[in-house]
Amino acid sequence: MTAEKPRPAGLVAIDREMARQHGDALASFKNNEGAAGQIADSIRRNGRLILLGMGASHAVARAVEPLYRAHGIDAIATPLSEQLGQPLPLAGKTVLVTSQSGESAEVVRWFSEPGQRADTFGLTLEAGSFLGRTVPCLVGAGGTELAFAATRSLTVTFALHLAILSALGDDPAPALAALEAPEAIAIDAALAALNEVATVVTSGRSLQGLAEALALGLTELSRLPCYSLEGGQLRHGPMEMLGPKIGVILFRGEDPTSDLVTAMALSVVEAGARLIIFDASGKPPVGDAVTLAFKPASGLAAIFAMLPVAQRLMIAFADARVDNAGTPVRTTKITRSE
């Protein structure tokens, strides 16, 4: 008899974080409603928003960028490292700096350099961190995420943005419902479809930020070169890579970009790549794709529905590829060097 593979310690730690993420996200939304209103007032007054972060924090910013733009806000998400080296002007703009630890090297250096910090706020999981002590912050429930690869921190940070967007006028009910009653979606067929691939490319349109978050986690845990390309960017040349050894994961929501995602899906199938679609569009499934079907949703409601399922697929994919998935070998949970 073959002994069952023991669960790696790193994945056990991630399991613990994920088990708490929905409750912590709901608490984060409720606990930050007042402070979120102050940030919303600043965004409304300035009409311009810069979202700064690194790694998964930047992926969150990319995911919510279009949601702020839907309010007529000139919202731009850029890596904090890029802002340090090639800064955008910040005068007259609201700035949101996101760092789940509040201690990243770029965060510390950016605040140590001279510059106006009016209308600058933070999003973090640790009130006592450098970021939490430096500027007014929305603080996620549950404290710092301990496991490697962002899971709970993503969900909680999205909930903090939900509080701000609600203060700007969005109805939070669909997103809260997705947190309160997660959909049980099987990932077996999707995992089997990725069994023989050498790399995974994730892509979306309005849900591109979610695609980027998944690609980062896939790379961190599986140590394979998985990456993300926005749907239009994937169309402009990189499709030359498509074939049986490439896995493609697309995100399709109930929004005006869904037809473009469908068109990409058909092209991926034609190229012979292995295709998985996270689908909350309400549209018919694409033939020869593995479809993970969710209730029709858009924006944060779609993100909250899809994210935990994407996390489970990410973890299972990595566990099948490396023996000690979840234990970093070249990086640390908090990046303290540039």
N, C-alpha and C positions, 0 to 999 in steps of 0.2 A: 504493500500500500504506500502511496505517496503522501507524505505529511503535508498538511495544508500550510502554505506560506504564512509565517507570522506577520501581523500588521506592523509595518515599520513605525518606530517611535515618532518620527516626524509627522506621519499621517494620523496617528492617534491624537497628536496635539492639534492638528487641523480639524479632526472630527469634533474635538471638544469646543473649538471656536465656532464651528458651523452649527452645533447643537444649540448655541445661545443666540445666533445672529438675528433671528426674527424677533425674539423678545427684546433684545437690546436695541434693535432698530425702532421698534414701536415706542420704547421708552425714550429713545433719543429724540424722536419727533415730538413727543409730548413735553419733554423737559426743556426743550429749546424754543418753544413757540414765541415767547416774549422776546428773547434775544434775536431770533430770526426776523422778527418784525423791525427791529432797529437796522439790521442789514438790508432788509427790503426797502426801507425808507431811503437809505443811502443809494441803493441801486436805482430806485425810481427817480431820485433827485438828480443824479449824475447822468443817467441814461447810458452809461458805459461801464463795462465790467471786464476786469482782467482776472483770470483764474490761473493761479500758479501752483505747481506741485511737481513731484517726481514719481516715477514708477506708476504704481497702481493709483496713487492720488491724481496723477495727470490723466490716467485713463478715465477716472470718474469725472474729471473736469471736461474731458472730451465728450463724455456721454450726456452731460447736462447742458453743455454749450448751446445746442439747438433749442433746448427748452427755455432758456433765458431769451434767446433771440426771438422766440415766438411772442414774447411780450414787447417787442420793439426795442429791446436792449442790444446795444452794440457789444456783444460778448465774445471774448477771445480767450481760448485756453492755450497756454504756452508753458513748456517746461521751465522750472525755476532756474535751471542751469543756463538755459538760453537767455532768460531775462538778465542774468548776471553778466553774460558776455556780450549780448546784443540787445540792450534794453529797449522795450517799448516805452514811450512817454506815459507817465502815470497821472499827470496833473488832471484834475477834474474827473477821475475815474475811481470807481470802487474796486478794491483789490481783495480777493479772497485767496489766502495762502493755506493750502491743505497739506498736513503732515500727520499721519496717524500717531506717530511717536512724538511729534513736535520737537525732534532732536536731530533731524537730518542735517548733514554738513552744509548743504546749500541754504537751508532755512537759517541756520546760525550765521553764515557769512552774509546773506542778503540783509539781514537786520543789523549787522554790524557796520555796514557801509553807510555813508551819509546819504540822506535823501528824505523827502517828505513822506510821512507815513499817515497822513490824514485819510480817513475813509478806508483804512486797511484793517481787515478782520482775519481771523483764523478759524479753521476747522480741524479738530484734533480729537484723539481719544484719551488724551492725558492732560488734565487741567493744570498739573504742576510742572509740565514740560517747559522748555525754553519758549516755545511758541505760545503756550497758554499763559505764561507770565508776561509776555511782551506786548500782545495786542488783545483786544476783546475777542473771545472765541466762542463758537458753538462747540460744546464738548459732548462727544458720543458716550453712551452708556457702556459700562462693562470694563473700562480701562484699556490699557495697551494690549493689542493683539500679540500673543506670544509665539504662535506657530509661524513658520516660514511660509511664504506665499499668501497673499492677501485673500481672505474670505470674509470673515466677520467685519473687518474694517471697511471693506467695500460696501457691504450692505448698510452698515451704520452711517457711513459718510453719505450715501445716497439718501438716507432718511433725513440727515441734516439739511441737504439741499431741498428735500421735499418740504421741510418746514419753511425755508425761505421762499420757495415757489408758491406755497400756499398763502404766505403773507402777501405775495404779489398778485394773488387772485386765482391761482389754480385750485381746482377741486381736488383735495387729497384723497377722497373716498376710494376711488378705484385702486390707487397704489396701496393704501392701508389695507384694503380687502385682500390684495395679493400677499401682503405680509401676514395677515391674520389667518389665512387659509391657503397655504402653499399647495400648488397642484402636484400630484404624484405622477411623475412622468418617468417611464422606464427608459434606461439608457443602453440596454443590452445590444440592440441592433446597431446603434451608433458606435459603440465601442468595437463591435465586430467589424464594422465597415472600415475602421481605422487600423485594423490589426496589422496590415502589411505596408502601411505608408511610411515613407522616410521623413516626411515633414508635414506640418499642418499649416494652412493659411486660413485665417479668419477674415470675414469681411461683412460689411453692412453699408447702409446708407444713413438713415436717421439714427440707427442703433450702432453706428460705427464705434463709438466709445466703449460699448459693451464688448464688441468684437476685440478691441485692443486689450481690454482687461483680461479676456480669456487667453489671448495669445501670450501675454506676459506670464500668466500662471502656468500655461502649458510648458513654456520654455524653462521656467524656474524649476518645475517639478520633474519634468521628463529629461531635461538637459539636451533636448533636441532643438534645432533651429526652427521654432514655430514663430510666425510673425503675422502681422495684420496689415491689410491694404484696404482703404476705403474703396467702395465699389467702382467708382469712376477711375480711380488710380489703378485698380487691378485690370480694368478693361484696356488701359493705355499701355500695352506692351508686355507686362508681366505674365499674361496668360500663356506665353510661350512655354512656361515651365509645366503646364498642366499635363497630367498623364496618370497612369494607374498607381504610381508611387507617391502621388500627392493627395493629401486629404484637404478638402475645403469645407469650412463651416460658415454658413451664411445665417444672418439674423434678419427676419422679415416681420415687421409690425403692421398694425392696421393704420397706415398713414399714406400720404401721397407718393412715397418712394417705393412702395411695395412692388409695383410693376417693374421697376428697374432691378430689384433683387430677383424677381422671377426671371427676367431676361438673362441675368447672370447665371442663375441656376441652370437654365437650359443650355447655356454655352459650356458650363462646367461638365454637365452630363455628356454633351457631344464630344468633349475632349477626352473623356474616359477617366477623369479623376473621381475619387471617392467623395461623395457629396452628402453632407448632413445639413438640414435646415431647421433652425429654431424658429418656429412659425406661429406668430400670434396675429396673422393678417386676416384670418377668416377665409382666405382664398383656397381653391383646390390644391392638393399636393402636387409636386412636380414628379413626374415619372422617373424611376431609377434613383431617386434620392431617398435617404432615410429622413423622414420627417418627424420631428418632435413637436407635436401639435398642442398649442395652448389656447385658452379662451382669447377671442379677439381683444387686443389691447395695444396701446401705444404709450410712448413716454415712459415715465417711471413705473407705471403699472406693468408694462411689458418687461421692463428691466427687472423688477422684483419677482416676476413670475419665472423668467428665464434664468436668472443668475444662479440660484441654488442648483438647478439641473445642470447648467454649464459647469459649475464647480465640481459636481459629482463626476461628470464625464472627464474633466481635467485630471482629477485625482485617480480615477480608475485607469486612464490612459497612462499616466506616469507610473503607477504601481505595476503595470504590466511590462514596463520598459526598464526600470532600474530597481535594484534590490532595496535601497534605502531612500526611497522617494520621501521628500519632505525634510531631509537633512541637507542643508546647503554645504557645498564643498569649496566654493570660491567667493562667497559673499556672506554677509551677515544680515540679520533681520533689520537692524537700524544701520543705514549706511552713513558712517561718520567721516568718510574721506571722499575727496573729489578726484 
